[in-house]
Amino acid sequence: MSCSGEEFNDILQIKPRIMMQLKKAKYGVYNHSTVELCHWSKKSFLNEGECYKSKFYGIDTHRCMEFSPMGMVCENRCVYCWRPMEFYDFLNINEKSVDEPKTIYDNLVDERKRLISGYFGNDKADKKKVHEALLPTHYAISLSGEPTLYPKLPELIRYLKSLKDTRSIFLVTNGQEPEMLYKLQEEDALPTQLYLSTNAPNKDLFMMINKPLYKDAWERWNKSLEFLRVAKTRTVIRITLIKGYNDALELIKDYASLLMKGEPHFVEVKSYMHVGKSRMRLDEDDMLSMEEIKRFAKELATYLDFDIMDESIESRIVVLQNKKRYVNRMIS
């Protein structure tokens, strides 16, 4: 097995050197899983703002646990990725070498509590929020690595659903493991909302921007796109735009044709953000302005039966809503 970690008692682990770097970057790490307090969680503790998912879908930012069961594993090397993908090595993962869902949950919750604990001593922090944050109600399976590579993902999602305080689960995928998406549906383990990331309306751009390890990556992604049409849950396609790469207005019609194959409930049009490790690969000028994002989204909506639903200036994102497949944007 080719792997990014060492085996200890047959359990896959992130290499100690990489684990130290992740902890220095304020990640919580347990074997092959990772958790982090995102930028917006920290701002929420200080009452300085909320994540756009709160505005768009009603998620409590301070009670959102962002984590990945496969923290340092991904099939792509996307040029805009803010995550530390330079640490990634590809894995053919043996199901026997990974932790059980409850083990992942228990240990990452402890790691998250450790990350939160410092805010109890911060005079500017809202102590009520900090206390509430210790018990998550929302789970964003999206941090680093590709979560659909975790072979026990159906069991993990079902376990999260079984917790009495769980309100919602979001899963973000790069679409390279379509079989896992179908497995989630077959095993009654779909998340509350499924995100499919994209950044290209054609194969050439897809290969250039994603730098995938799979030779059939474009075909795999299209199978995941087709799954959205039949998925028995809320679905989102998130388009990340990079100036000069994939934001040309003449590409919009091609984006629209692609989106119609998946018929998602929502489309998020977002600028690349010059943060994290992406700063080693791209420039600050590669971000689009909010006005450019709004113009792109408005033009895209003209080719689809979608309305512009909302926007977040801070995150440079506009969300479109499918009129034919309407669902209440707010998650109860």
C-alpha positions as CSV (number, residue, x, y, z in Angstrom):
1,M,0.0,0.0,0.0
2,S,1.3,3.4,-1.0
3,C,0.5,5.9,1.7
4,S,1.0,9.3,3.2
5,G,1.3,7.9,6.7
6,E,2.9,5.2,8.8
7,E,1.1,2.2,10.1
8,F,0.9,1.7,13.8
9,N,-1.0,-1.4,15.0
10,D,-2.2,-1.6,11.4
11,I,-3.9,1.9,11.6
12,L,-3.0,4.5,9.0
13,Q,-1.3,7.5,10.5
14,I,-0.2,10.8,9.1
15,K,3.6,11.0,9.2
16,P,4.9,12.6,12.5
17,R,6.8,15.3,10.6
18,I,3.6,16.3,8.8
19,M,1.5,16.0,11.9
20,M,3.8,18.5,13.7
21,Q,3.4,21.0,10.9
22,L,-0.4,20.5,10.9
23,K,-0.5,21.1,14.7
24,K,1.6,24.2,14.3
25,A,-1.0,25.4,11.8
26,K,-3.7,24.9,14.5
27,Y,-5.1,21.6,13.2
28,G,-6.3,18.9,15.5
29,V,-5.0,15.5,14.3
30,Y,-5.8,11.9,15.2
31,N,-4.2,9.2,13.1
32,H,-5.5,9.9,9.6
33,S,-8.2,12.4,10.5
34,T,-8.1,16.1,11.0
35,V,-10.2,18.9,12.5
36,E,-9.8,22.7,12.6
37,L,-11.5,25.8,13.8
38,C,-12.1,27.7,10.6
39,H,-11.7,31.5,10.1
40,W,-15.4,32.1,10.5
41,S,-15.8,30.0,13.7
42,K,-13.1,32.2,15.3
43,K,-14.8,35.4,14.1
44,S,-18.1,34.1,15.4
45,F,-16.7,33.5,18.9
46,L,-15.7,37.2,18.9
47,N,-19.1,38.3,17.3
48,E,-17.2,39.7,14.3
49,G,-19.2,37.9,11.6
50,E,-20.7,34.6,10.5
51,C,-19.9,32.1,7.7
52,Y,-21.9,32.5,4.5
53,K,-23.5,29.1,5.3
54,S,-25.2,30.7,8.2
55,K,-26.7,33.4,6.0
56,F,-27.5,31.1,3.1
57,Y,-28.7,28.0,4.9
58,G,-29.2,28.8,8.6
59,I,-26.1,26.9,10.0
60,D,-24.8,28.0,13.4
61,T,-21.2,29.0,12.6
62,H,-19.9,28.6,16.1
63,R,-21.4,25.1,16.4
64,C,-20.0,23.8,13.1
65,M,-17.3,21.1,13.3
66,E,-15.2,21.1,10.1
67,F,-13.2,17.9,9.8
68,S,-12.0,15.2,7.4
69,P,-11.7,11.5,8.0
70,M,-8.9,11.4,5.4
71,G,-6.9,14.4,6.3
72,M,-3.9,14.1,4.0
73,V,-5.3,12.2,1.1
74,C,-6.6,13.5,-2.2
75,E,-6.7,12.5,-5.9
76,N,-6.2,16.1,-7.1
77,R,-3.6,18.8,-6.8
78,C,-5.8,21.8,-7.5
79,V,-3.8,25.0,-8.2
80,Y,-6.1,27.1,-6.0
81,C,-6.3,24.7,-3.0
82,W,-5.7,26.5,0.3
83,R,-5.0,23.2,2.0
84,P,-1.5,21.8,2.6
85,M,-1.7,19.5,-0.4
86,E,2.1,19.6,-0.7
87,F,2.0,17.0,2.2
88,Y,-0.3,14.7,0.2
89,D,0.6,11.3,-1.1
90,F,-1.9,9.1,-2.9
91,L,-3.3,6.1,-1.1
92,N,-4.9,2.8,-2.1
93,I,-6.7,2.6,1.3
94,N,-7.3,-0.7,3.0
95,E,-10.5,-0.7,5.0
96,K,-8.8,-2.5,7.8
97,S,-6.2,0.3,8.1
98,V,-8.6,3.1,9.1
99,D,-10.3,4.1,12.3
100,E,-13.9,3.3,13.1
101,P,-16.3,6.3,12.8
102,K,-16.9,6.6,16.6
103,T,-13.2,6.5,17.2
104,I,-12.7,9.3,14.7
105,Y,-15.6,11.3,16.2
106,D,-14.6,11.0,19.9
107,N,-11.0,11.9,19.3
108,L,-11.6,14.8,16.9
109,V,-14.2,16.3,19.3
110,D,-11.6,16.2,22.0
111,E,-9.1,17.8,19.6
112,R,-11.6,20.5,18.8
113,K,-12.3,21.2,22.4
114,R,-8.6,21.7,22.9
115,L,-8.6,24.2,20.1
116,I,-11.6,26.0,21.5
117,S,-10.4,26.1,25.1
118,G,-8.2,29.1,24.7
119,Y,-11.2,31.3,23.9
120,F,-12.4,30.9,27.5
121,G,-9.5,33.1,28.5
122,N,-10.2,35.7,25.8
123,D,-11.9,38.7,27.2
124,K,-13.4,39.6,23.7
125,A,-15.0,36.1,23.2
126,D,-18.7,35.5,23.7
127,K,-18.5,32.9,26.4
128,K,-22.0,31.6,25.7
129,K,-21.0,30.9,22.1
130,V,-17.7,29.3,23.2
131,H,-19.5,27.0,25.7
132,E,-22.1,26.1,23.1
133,A,-19.4,25.4,20.5
134,L,-18.1,22.5,22.6
135,L,-21.1,20.4,21.4
136,P,-21.4,20.6,17.6
137,T,-24.8,20.7,15.9
138,H,-23.5,20.9,12.3
139,Y,-20.7,18.8,10.6
140,A,-18.8,20.0,7.5
141,I,-17.0,17.0,6.2
142,S,-14.7,19.1,4.0
143,L,-11.5,20.2,5.7
144,S,-8.4,18.7,4.0
145,G,-8.1,15.6,1.9
146,E,-11.0,13.9,0.0
147,P,-13.6,12.4,2.4
148,T,-15.1,10.0,-0.1
149,L,-11.8,8.1,0.0
150,Y,-12.7,7.0,3.6
151,P,-14.1,3.5,3.1
152,K,-16.4,3.7,6.1
153,L,-18.0,7.0,5.1
154,P,-21.6,5.6,5.1
155,E,-21.1,4.4,8.7
156,L,-19.6,7.7,9.7
157,I,-22.5,9.8,8.4
158,R,-25.1,7.4,9.9
159,Y,-23.2,7.8,13.2
160,L,-23.3,11.6,13.0
161,K,-27.0,11.4,12.2
162,S,-27.6,9.3,15.3
163,L,-26.3,11.9,17.7
164,K,-29.2,13.7,19.3
165,D,-27.9,17.3,18.8
166,T,-27.0,16.9,15.1
167,R,-29.0,19.3,12.9
168,S,-27.2,19.0,9.6
169,I,-24.2,17.4,7.8
170,F,-22.6,18.9,4.7
171,L,-20.3,16.7,2.6
172,V,-17.9,18.3,0.0
173,T,-16.4,16.2,-2.7
174,N,-14.2,16.6,-5.7
175,G,-16.3,14.0,-7.5
176,Q,-13.5,11.6,-8.1
177,E,-15.2,8.7,-6.2
178,P,-18.7,8.5,-7.8
179,E,-19.1,4.9,-6.5
180,M,-19.0,6.1,-3.0
181,L,-21.8,8.7,-3.7
182,Y,-24.0,5.9,-5.0
183,K,-23.1,3.8,-2.0
184,L,-24.1,6.6,0.4
185,Q,-27.6,6.6,-1.2
186,E,-27.9,2.8,-1.3
187,E,-27.0,2.6,2.4
188,D,-29.3,5.4,3.5
189,A,-26.2,7.5,4.5
190,L,-26.6,10.7,2.4
191,P,-25.6,14.0,4.1
192,T,-28.1,16.8,4.6
193,Q,-26.4,18.7,1.7
194,L,-24.0,17.3,-0.8
195,Y,-21.5,19.7,-2.5
196,L,-19.7,18.9,-5.8
197,S,-16.8,21.1,-6.4
198,T,-16.0,22.3,-10.0
199,N,-13.8,24.9,-11.7
200,A,-14.0,24.0,-15.3
201,P,-16.7,23.6,-18.1
202,N,-14.5,21.3,-20.2
203,K,-11.9,18.6,-19.9
204,D,-8.9,20.6,-20.9
205,L,-9.5,23.3,-18.2
206,F,-10.4,20.6,-15.7
207,M,-7.1,18.8,-16.2
208,M,-5.1,22.0,-16.1
209,I,-6.6,23.4,-12.9
210,N,-7.2,20.2,-10.9
211,K,-4.0,18.3,-11.9
212,P,-5.7,15.0,-11.1
213,L,-3.9,11.8,-10.5
214,Y,-6.6,9.6,-12.2
215,K,-6.3,9.5,-15.9
216,D,-10.1,9.2,-16.2
217,A,-10.7,12.1,-13.7
218,W,-13.0,14.0,-16.1
219,E,-15.2,11.0,-16.6
220,R,-15.3,10.3,-12.9
221,W,-16.4,13.8,-12.2
222,N,-19.1,13.6,-14.7
223,K,-20.5,10.4,-13.1
224,S,-20.7,12.4,-9.8
225,L,-22.4,15.2,-11.6
226,E,-25.0,12.8,-13.0
227,F,-25.5,11.4,-9.5
228,L,-26.7,14.9,-8.3
229,R,-29.8,14.5,-10.5
230,V,-31.0,11.4,-8.7
231,A,-29.6,12.1,-5.2
232,K,-32.2,12.0,-2.5
233,T,-30.8,15.0,-0.7
234,R,-30.1,18.7,-1.2
235,T,-27.3,19.2,-3.7
236,V,-24.9,22.1,-4.5
237,I,-22.4,22.7,-7.2
238,R,-19.7,25.1,-6.1
239,I,-17.8,26.9,-8.9
240,T,-14.5,28.4,-7.9
241,L,-13.3,31.0,-10.4
242,I,-9.7,32.1,-10.8
243,K,-9.0,35.2,-12.9
244,G,-7.5,34.4,-16.2
245,Y,-8.0,30.6,-15.8
246,N,-11.7,29.8,-15.9
247,D,-13.6,33.1,-15.5
248,A,-14.0,34.1,-19.2
249,L,-17.6,35.2,-19.9
250,E,-17.6,33.2,-23.1
251,L,-17.3,30.0,-21.0
252,I,-20.6,30.7,-19.2
253,K,-22.8,28.9,-21.7
254,D,-20.6,25.8,-21.4
255,Y,-20.8,26.0,-17.6
256,A,-24.6,26.2,-17.9
257,S,-24.8,23.1,-20.2
258,L,-22.7,21.2,-17.7
259,L,-24.9,22.3,-14.7
260,M,-28.1,21.2,-16.4
261,K,-26.8,17.6,-16.4
262,G,-26.8,17.6,-12.6
263,E,-29.8,19.9,-11.9
264,P,-28.5,20.8,-8.4
265,H,-30.7,22.7,-6.0
266,F,-28.1,25.4,-5.6
267,V,-25.1,26.8,-7.5
268,E,-22.5,28.7,-5.6
269,V,-20.3,31.0,-7.7
270,K,-17.2,31.9,-5.7
271,S,-13.9,33.6,-6.2
272,Y,-10.6,31.9,-5.5
273,M,-9.4,33.3,-2.2
274,H,-5.7,34.1,-1.7
275,V,-5.2,32.2,1.5
276,G,-3.3,29.3,3.0
277,K,-1.0,27.3,0.9
278,S,-2.5,28.6,-2.4
279,R,-0.4,31.7,-1.9
280,M,2.6,29.6,-3.0
281,R,0.9,28.9,-6.4
282,L,-1.2,31.9,-7.2
283,D,-1.1,35.6,-6.8
284,E,-3.5,38.0,-5.0
285,D,-4.5,39.4,-8.4
286,D,-5.9,36.0,-9.3
287,M,-9.0,36.7,-7.1
288,L,-12.1,38.1,-8.7
289,S,-13.8,41.2,-7.3
290,M,-17.3,40.9,-5.9
291,E,-18.6,42.8,-8.9
292,E,-17.0,40.3,-11.2
293,I,-18.5,37.4,-9.3
294,K,-22.0,39.1,-9.4
295,R,-21.7,39.7,-13.2
296,F,-20.6,36.1,-13.8
297,A,-23.5,34.7,-11.6
298,K,-26.1,37.0,-13.2
299,E,-25.1,35.9,-16.7
300,L,-25.0,32.3,-15.7
301,A,-28.6,32.5,-14.3
302,T,-29.8,33.7,-17.7
303,Y,-28.9,30.3,-19.2
304,L,-30.6,28.4,-16.3
305,D,-34.0,28.2,-14.7
306,F,-32.3,29.6,-11.5
307,D,-32.8,32.8,-9.5
308,I,-30.1,34.7,-7.7
309,M,-30.8,33.8,-4.1
310,D,-28.2,35.6,-2.0
311,E,-24.6,36.8,-1.8
312,S,-21.8,37.3,0.7
313,I,-19.5,40.2,0.0
314,E,-16.9,39.0,2.6
315,S,-16.6,35.6,0.9
316,R,-17.0,36.9,-2.6
317,I,-19.8,34.4,-3.4
318,V,-23.2,34.5,-5.0
319,V,-25.7,31.6,-4.7
320,L,-28.3,30.7,-7.3
321,Q,-31.4,28.6,-6.5
322,N,-33.1,26.1,-8.9
323,K,-36.6,27.2,-9.5
324,K,-37.7,23.8,-10.8
325,R,-36.3,21.9,-7.9
326,Y,-37.1,24.4,-5.2
327,V,-36.3,23.5,-1.6
328,N,-36.4,25.8,1.5
329,R,-33.0,27.3,1.7
330,M,-33.0,27.3,5.5
331,I,-32.2,24.0,7.2
332,S,-34.5,23.4,10.3
